[in-house]
Amino acid sequence: MVGNASRAAIISDRRITGLSADVIAELVSEVGPLWHERHHAKLASRPRKRAVGAGAKHRLVFVDRLLATLVHLRHAVTHDVLACWFGVDRSTITRAVGELRPLLAERGCTVSPGVRLRTLAEVVSHLGADGKTGIIDGTEIRVRRPAAGRKDRDKFISGENKQNAVKTMVVTDGDGRVLFCSPTKPGSCADITHARQLGLVKLLADGPVVEILADAGYQGLGAQSGGRVVTPPHRKFKKNAPDWYEEMYERQRKAHSSRRIRVEHGIAHLKNWRALARHLGRREHMSDIVQAVAGLLSHQQIADLTSVRQR
């Protein structure tokens, strides 16, 4: 395990974990009791010869487990390197990351101190209540090629980038702050299909009046949601378009793009976490990784915004 000086250095340098010391302290106080509760329940759930708590103690305390998980998500550091750094076996790091990653994913995205959004329905309600515009877009994360002989091997090949990937739908507000990241789908799933499977059309049709900006990959949702999904204008002329139409079309397209670009900024902040740039582990873990990173990033964004307002 790392010493107090090394632990303090990790916490104090935001470049290592991507989070400020204050946010890490909040994570320790919030996630720590949940981890201890689940760990105790796991120990008590099976027949035992000794009482819970007997035997050897953890060499890797909870704070170090959290720091190892954050460093892994931020920089995609291998478990072997983290094991050397924290002075434990690789299997201990693997177990720690596997236990904490779902807890971080369950936190949801922070929209204000103490307020979290965990589902797409909560996001739509939040945008409607505050009268804000939401922006959606899909992003892909490269993954390992499935083993030969798997029946669904071709499902992960992205039609856009021609590579093995998984896809998630990102929702941000008009300022580019992340509000939601969906569970991942294989890369062959179209953006509009993913949105329909998540129930976005029904949520918009039955819920509050909300404006959602989207790119051309979502054209068709506008008619299904009563015009609440706004996409770039359709091109009426494919050849020999009049000059007046070209000018109008370009003006409308650029006006839409200038508003929608904020979601690209939000996705860029997510991809700064190396675990989302490319994933070499199990594809089944990607949903937890995406949602954990989105929750951590949104928490830090709100903390930064609150700090600026208090100055």
C-alpha positions as CSV (number, residue, x, y, z in Angstrom):
1,M,0.0,0.0,0.0
2,V,1.2,3.6,-0.6
3,G,2.3,5.8,2.2
4,N,0.6,8.9,3.5
5,A,3.0,11.2,1.6
6,S,2.4,9.3,-1.7
7,R,-1.4,9.3,-1.1
8,A,-1.4,13.0,-0.4
9,A,0.6,13.6,-3.6
10,I,-1.9,11.7,-5.7
11,I,-4.9,13.5,-4.2
12,S,-3.4,17.0,-4.5
13,D,-2.4,16.7,-8.2
14,R,-5.5,16.9,-10.3
15,R,-3.6,15.6,-13.4
16,I,-3.3,12.1,-11.8
17,T,-7.0,11.5,-11.1
18,G,-8.8,14.2,-13.1
19,L,-10.5,15.3,-9.9
20,S,-9.9,18.0,-7.3
21,A,-9.1,17.1,-3.7
22,D,-12.5,18.3,-2.6
23,V,-14.3,16.1,-5.0
24,I,-12.3,13.1,-4.0
25,A,-13.1,13.8,-0.3
26,E,-16.8,13.8,-1.3
27,L,-16.4,10.5,-3.1
28,V,-14.8,8.9,0.0
29,S,-17.6,10.1,2.2
30,E,-20.3,9.0,-0.2
31,V,-19.0,5.8,-1.8
32,G,-17.1,4.5,1.2
33,P,-20.1,3.5,3.3
34,L,-21.7,1.9,0.3
35,W,-18.6,-0.2,-0.4
36,H,-18.3,-1.2,3.3
37,E,-22.0,-2.2,3.4
38,R,-21.8,-4.3,0.3
39,H,-18.5,-5.9,1.3
40,H,-19.9,-6.8,4.8
41,A,-23.1,-8.2,3.2
42,K,-21.0,-10.3,0.8
43,L,-19.0,-11.7,3.7
44,A,-22.1,-12.5,5.7
45,S,-24.0,-14.1,2.8
46,R,-22.1,-17.4,3.0
47,P,-21.5,-20.0,5.7
48,R,-18.5,-19.1,7.8
49,K,-16.3,-20.8,10.3
50,R,-15.1,-17.5,11.8
51,A,-17.0,-14.3,12.5
52,V,-17.0,-11.5,9.9
53,G,-14.0,-9.3,10.4
54,A,-11.7,-12.1,11.7
55,G,-8.5,-13.0,9.9
56,A,-6.1,-10.8,7.9
57,K,-7.0,-7.2,7.2
58,H,-7.0,-5.5,3.9
59,R,-3.6,-4.2,2.8
60,L,-5.4,-1.9,0.4
61,V,-7.6,0.4,2.4
62,F,-10.7,2.0,0.8
63,V,-9.1,5.3,-0.1
64,D,-6.4,3.6,-2.0
65,R,-8.9,1.4,-3.8
66,L,-10.7,4.5,-4.9
67,L,-7.5,6.2,-6.0
68,A,-6.5,3.1,-8.0
69,T,-9.8,3.0,-9.7
70,L,-9.7,6.7,-10.6
71,V,-6.2,6.5,-12.0
72,H,-7.2,3.5,-14.0
73,L,-10.2,5.3,-15.5
74,R,-8.3,8.5,-16.1
75,H,-5.2,7.1,-17.7
76,A,-6.1,3.5,-18.6
77,V,-3.1,2.4,-16.5
78,T,-2.9,-1.4,-16.4
79,H,-3.6,-3.4,-13.3
80,D,0.0,-4.6,-13.2
81,V,1.4,-1.1,-13.0
82,L,-1.1,-0.1,-10.4
83,A,-0.2,-3.2,-8.3
84,C,3.4,-2.2,-8.3
85,W,2.5,1.4,-7.5
86,F,0.3,0.5,-4.5
87,G,2.4,-2.4,-3.4
88,V,-0.2,-5.2,-3.7
89,D,-0.9,-8.1,-6.0
90,R,-2.5,-7.5,-9.4
91,S,-5.6,-9.5,-8.4
92,T,-6.2,-7.1,-5.5
93,I,-6.3,-4.2,-8.0
94,T,-8.6,-6.1,-10.3
95,R,-11.0,-6.8,-7.5
96,A,-10.9,-3.3,-6.2
97,V,-11.7,-1.8,-9.6
98,G,-14.4,-4.3,-10.3
99,E,-16.1,-3.5,-7.0
100,L,-15.9,0.3,-7.2
101,R,-16.7,0.8,-10.8
102,P,-20.4,-0.2,-10.5
103,L,-20.7,2.0,-7.4
104,L,-19.4,5.0,-9.3
105,A,-21.7,4.2,-12.3
106,E,-24.7,4.2,-10.0
107,R,-24.1,7.7,-8.8
108,G,-25.5,9.3,-12.0
109,C,-24.6,12.7,-13.3
110,T,-24.5,15.7,-11.0
111,V,-26.5,18.8,-12.2
112,S,-26.2,20.8,-9.0
113,P,-24.9,20.1,-5.5
114,G,-26.8,17.1,-4.1
115,V,-28.9,16.7,-7.3
116,R,-28.3,13.7,-9.6
117,L,-29.8,12.4,-12.8
118,R,-29.6,8.7,-13.3
119,T,-32.1,7.9,-16.0
120,L,-33.1,9.4,-19.4
121,A,-36.6,10.1,-17.9
122,E,-35.1,12.2,-15.1
123,V,-33.0,14.1,-17.7
124,V,-36.1,14.9,-19.8
125,S,-38.0,16.0,-16.7
126,H,-35.1,18.2,-15.6
127,L,-34.8,19.9,-18.9
128,G,-38.6,20.5,-19.0
129,A,-38.7,21.9,-15.5
130,D,-35.9,24.3,-16.1
131,G,-36.9,25.2,-19.7
132,K,-33.5,24.3,-21.0
133,T,-32.4,22.9,-24.3
134,G,-30.8,19.4,-24.4
135,I,-28.4,18.2,-27.0
136,I,-27.9,14.5,-28.0
137,D,-25.2,12.7,-30.0
138,G,-23.8,9.3,-30.2
139,T,-20.1,8.5,-29.7
140,E,-18.1,5.3,-30.3
141,I,-15.4,3.7,-28.2
142,R,-13.0,1.3,-29.8
143,V,-12.9,-2.2,-28.3
144,R,-11.1,-5.5,-28.9
145,R,-12.2,-7.6,-31.8
146,P,-14.5,-10.4,-30.7
147,A,-13.0,-13.9,-30.9
148,A,-13.3,-15.8,-34.1
149,G,-16.4,-18.0,-34.3
150,R,-18.7,-15.8,-32.2
151,K,-22.1,-15.5,-33.8
152,D,-22.4,-11.8,-33.0
153,R,-18.9,-10.9,-34.1
154,D,-19.9,-8.6,-36.9
155,K,-22.3,-6.6,-34.6
156,F,-19.4,-4.6,-33.1
157,I,-18.2,-3.3,-36.5
158,S,-19.1,0.3,-36.9
159,G,-20.6,1.3,-40.2
160,E,-19.2,4.8,-39.8
161,N,-15.6,4.1,-38.7
162,K,-15.2,0.5,-40.0
163,Q,-13.7,-0.6,-36.7
164,N,-14.8,-2.7,-33.7
165,A,-16.6,-0.4,-31.3
166,V,-19.4,0.1,-28.8
167,K,-21.7,3.1,-28.9
168,T,-23.3,5.3,-26.2
169,M,-25.7,8.2,-26.5
170,V,-24.6,11.4,-24.7
171,V,-27.0,14.1,-23.5
172,T,-25.7,17.5,-22.5
173,D,-27.3,20.8,-21.7
174,G,-26.9,24.0,-23.8
175,D,-23.6,24.7,-22.1
176,G,-22.1,21.3,-22.9
177,R,-22.3,19.9,-19.3
178,V,-22.9,16.1,-19.4
179,L,-26.4,15.1,-18.1
180,F,-26.5,11.5,-19.2
181,C,-24.6,8.7,-20.9
182,S,-26.6,5.6,-21.9
183,P,-25.6,2.0,-21.6
184,T,-23.5,0.9,-24.5
185,K,-24.7,-0.9,-27.7
186,P,-22.6,-2.6,-30.3
187,G,-21.1,-0.3,-32.9
188,S,-23.4,-1.5,-35.7
189,C,-26.4,0.1,-34.0
190,A,-27.6,3.3,-35.7
191,D,-27.9,6.5,-33.6
192,I,-31.6,6.8,-34.2
193,T,-32.2,3.1,-33.4
194,H,-30.4,3.5,-30.1
195,A,-32.4,6.6,-29.2
196,R,-35.7,4.7,-30.0
197,Q,-34.6,1.7,-27.9
198,L,-33.8,4.0,-25.0
199,G,-37.4,5.2,-25.1
200,L,-36.6,8.8,-26.0
201,V,-39.5,9.2,-28.4
202,K,-42.1,8.1,-25.8
203,L,-40.5,10.3,-23.1
204,L,-40.6,13.4,-25.3
205,A,-44.2,12.7,-26.7
206,D,-45.6,12.0,-23.2
207,G,-43.5,14.3,-21.1
208,P,-42.9,18.1,-20.8
209,V,-42.2,20.3,-23.7
210,V,-38.5,20.1,-24.4
211,E,-36.3,21.1,-27.3
212,I,-33.6,18.5,-28.2
213,L,-31.0,19.3,-30.7
214,A,-29.5,16.5,-32.7
215,D,-27.4,15.9,-35.9
216,A,-28.6,14.3,-39.2
217,G,-28.2,10.8,-37.7
218,Y,-31.5,11.4,-35.8
219,Q,-33.6,12.8,-38.7
220,G,-37.0,11.3,-38.4
221,L,-37.3,11.6,-34.6
222,G,-38.7,15.1,-35.0
223,A,-41.9,13.9,-36.7
224,Q,-42.3,11.1,-34.1
225,S,-41.8,13.4,-31.1
226,G,-44.0,16.2,-32.2
227,G,-41.2,18.4,-33.4
228,R,-39.3,18.3,-30.1
229,V,-36.2,16.8,-31.7
230,V,-34.6,19.4,-34.0
231,T,-32.2,18.2,-36.7
232,P,-30.4,20.0,-39.6
233,P,-32.7,20.9,-42.5
234,H,-33.2,18.4,-45.3
235,R,-31.5,19.2,-48.5
236,K,-34.3,19.6,-51.1
237,F,-32.0,19.7,-54.2
238,K,-29.3,17.2,-54.7
239,K,-28.1,18.6,-58.0
240,N,-28.3,22.0,-59.7
241,A,-29.7,23.8,-56.6
242,P,-30.5,27.5,-57.1
243,D,-28.1,30.0,-55.6
244,W,-30.8,31.4,-53.3
245,Y,-31.5,27.9,-51.9
246,E,-27.8,27.1,-51.3
247,E,-27.4,30.3,-49.4
248,M,-30.5,29.6,-47.3
249,Y,-29.5,26.0,-46.7
250,E,-26.0,26.9,-45.6
251,R,-27.3,29.6,-43.2
252,Q,-29.8,27.2,-41.6
253,R,-27.2,24.4,-41.3
254,K,-24.6,26.6,-39.7
255,A,-27.1,28.1,-37.3
256,H,-28.0,24.6,-36.1
257,S,-24.4,23.4,-35.9
258,S,-23.4,26.5,-33.8
259,R,-25.9,25.5,-31.2
260,R,-25.3,21.7,-31.4
261,I,-21.5,21.9,-31.2
262,R,-21.6,22.0,-27.4
263,V,-22.4,18.3,-27.2
264,E,-19.1,17.7,-29.1
265,H,-17.3,19.6,-26.4
266,G,-18.9,17.5,-23.7
267,I,-17.9,14.3,-25.6
268,A,-14.3,15.6,-25.9
269,H,-14.2,16.1,-22.1
270,L,-15.3,12.5,-21.7
271,K,-12.7,11.2,-24.1
272,N,-10.0,12.9,-22.1
273,W,-10.5,10.0,-19.7
274,R,-8.3,7.4,-21.5
275,A,-10.6,4.5,-20.5
276,L,-13.0,5.9,-23.1
277,A,-10.5,6.5,-25.8
278,R,-10.0,2.8,-26.4
279,H,-10.9,-0.1,-24.2
280,L,-8.9,-3.3,-24.2
281,G,-10.7,-5.1,-21.4
282,R,-14.1,-6.9,-21.4
283,R,-16.8,-5.2,-23.5
284,E,-19.4,-6.1,-20.8
285,H,-17.8,-3.5,-18.5
286,M,-18.1,-0.6,-20.9
287,S,-21.5,0.5,-19.8
288,D,-20.3,0.9,-16.2
289,I,-17.1,2.6,-17.4
290,V,-19.0,5.2,-19.5
291,Q,-21.5,6.0,-16.8
292,A,-18.8,6.1,-14.1
293,V,-16.7,8.6,-16.0
294,A,-19.8,10.7,-16.9
295,G,-20.7,10.9,-13.2
296,L,-17.2,11.8,-12.2
297,L,-16.8,14.4,-14.9
298,S,-20.2,16.1,-14.2
299,H,-19.4,16.2,-10.5
300,Q,-16.1,18.0,-11.2
301,Q,-17.8,20.4,-13.6
302,I,-20.3,21.4,-11.0
303,A,-17.6,21.7,-8.4
304,D,-15.6,24.0,-10.7
305,L,-18.7,26.1,-11.5
306,T,-19.6,26.4,-7.8
307,S,-16.0,27.5,-7.0
308,V,-16.1,30.2,-9.7
309,R,-19.4,31.6,-8.4
310,Q,-18.1,31.8,-4.8
311,R,-15.1,33.9,-5.8
